[in-house]
Each structure stands twice: as C-alpha cells, then as structure tokens.
Amino acid sequence: MSRRRFTFAAAGLAGFVLLAACGGDDGDTEGELKGDIIVDGSSTVFPITMAAAEEFSLKHSGVRVSVGVSGTGGGFKKFAAGETDISDASRPIKPSEAEAIAAAGFEYIEIPVAYDGLTVVVNPENDWVACLTVDELKKMWEPAAQRTITNWNQIRDGFPDLPLDLFAPGVDSGTFDYFTEAIVGAAQSSRGDFQASEDDNVLVTGVSGSRSAIGYFGLSYYVENTDKVRGVPIDSGNGTCVEPTFATVADGSYQPLSRPIFIYVRKDAAERPEVDAFIKYYLSPEFTPLISSPEVGYVQLSNELYAALTQRFADRVNGTLWPNGAEVGASLDRYMQ
C-alpha cells in the first residue's frame, strides 16, 4: 500500500470516504463481486479499515466501500439503526449498545483486529515533561479537576506557571471511554472543560498549536505526526517510564494504555458475498502485515489469532466476549478457546 493512497484516504475523515477501484484489467481478478459496503465508527480504527478497503477495492472494482467516522459510540448507534454493515470500535461493545442492537433485531460478529497504544502527547516545545505518572494524569483529567486544576504547576512541583491547554476525543469516542476507564477508574468519568473532537487530526492540530497543550489519541495518529507532537512516556506506578511504541504495545509493557481495537459485522450483512469476501481479506495473511506498516501504524495480532478469528467469522459466532464492556489490560486469549 503506497503512502500516497493512504494519505488521500486519511484526508477524508470529516465524512465518508467512498472507494471503488478504477476500471481495467486489475479489477475483479479474483471473481465478480458487486455491491456497497458501509462502515462507520471509530476514528482510531479508521486507518486500518481504510487500508483494507483500498487494497480490497483494487481486487474487486465492482465493490464500493464507504468508510465514515462518527466515533465508536456514534458508529454503534448507526449500526443498531441498520445504517451500516460494519462498525469500527476502539473498545468492546457496551452492554447498553448490545441491548440496543438486539432490540433492533440484529445479531453481530465481534472481531478484534489489532492492538493500539493510546498515546498522551504534548507540544514539541514542551521542555518540562519527560514522563507522566498515571496518578498525575488522573489529577489532570478527573471530574474534580474541572475549573480547579488549570495550570501545569498544579500537576508537579517544578512544572512551569502555564495554563493546561487540554485536547481529547469527544464523549462518543471509544478512546475517551478507554482513557477514562484506565486513568480515572470509570468510563466517561472526566472533566468537561477540554477541547473535544471525534477527528484525531483536529486534536493533532490543537496540540501542535499551543506550547502548553496536552492531549491523547491512538498510536497511528502519533506515528503519523511525530513532527507535530511529542509522545509522553507513562509510568504505570512501578517507577519505570515506558514510551508508546510498536514494541512496547506488542510486548505489553506500555500500560495501562495498550488496548485491542475491533470491528463488528452485522450477521445478515455477512451473508452478502461482497461483505464476506471483505472480512476474509481483512483478516488474511495478505493484508494483516500492513497493519504494522508505517502507513497504518498499529500492532498486528498473531497469525494464530487471526486464523481463529477467521474461523469465528466463518462460523458466524454471535455476540461479545466482553459482557461487561472494556477491561483494562485484558488479554485476547479468550478468542483462542
């Protein structure tokens, strides 16, 4: 996958990106498939699904894949309304969302697709933060901090007298849910006086534009923007500062902000040949190595796990293996059983 094609795709975050390969001898080399596939949801999962859509469309010119971004929660609302075939999610489905989908008469197949390292970032001109502890992040972001913790010198002695300029995903974002669960201790538990956006590119622009800014979003957007923002190592409480990298996410040392990310497929949609073929391609050895490429920027799962997930999809296994929603630091071994 070329950098040029991915850059074009990322530019479409504000709405839907519609992909259909140009006609010619390269299209439909693996058989005639036609139809539309509609995806929406997490901005974090967007780069992976967008990459899969680009590559798949080169093989099947008769299939149009539309990928939108409305946040994990917003995506599940559209999913329950029957407006989408696939929902991108940066956290497991919540019980309330699963109930809404069931009430609408739909079933779904849950598929983790990669690991992400939720990354805390500051402006490159910030010369006082070398590492932050989980307790310091909690002090900064918990509800009690609203209109009370407003200056860097309130976070740690020795930090400068500069205002905290806060940027974060909006409340419909799975990244917001996971960060608040992992750092504050309860999903959606956060101060509200920050600049919010479901578009991570907007957060990058905000943090890069203010010396005293701090924010958080998925690893992919950090990797793509290391010239604009600086990633902050995190001390989970053991005295060791761990940087957000592919290696630390893969080996589990970047805690508590490493997490699996998902797609959810409507079971009735999966019976359509074009959707079935797209998901099988998404989980195939042909595509999954691209997940860890610089153009996409996440940590791929093991080949054994992708094989188990491919079988899970083929068997049309309904429902979630996360009955209580997100679990900080949880393993994906449950999908191997």
Buried (B, 14 or more C-beta within 10 A) or exposed (E): BEEEBBEBBBEBBEEBBBBBBEEEEEBBEEEEBEBBBBBBBBBBBBBBBBBBBBBBBBBBBBBBBBBBBBBBBBBBBBBBEBEBBBBBBBBBBBEEBBEBBBEEEBBBBBBBBBBBBBBBBBBBEBEBBEEBBBEBBBBBBBBEBBEEBBEBEBBEEEBEEBEBBBBBBBBBBBBBBBBBBBBBEEBEBBBEEBBBBBBBBBBBBBBBEBBBBBBBBBBBBBBBBEEBBBBBBBBBEEEEBBBBBBEBBBEEBBBBBBBBBBBBBBEBBBEBBBBBBBBBBBBBEEBBEBBBBEBBBBBBBEEEBBBBBBEBBBEBBEBBBBEEBBEBEEEBEEBEE
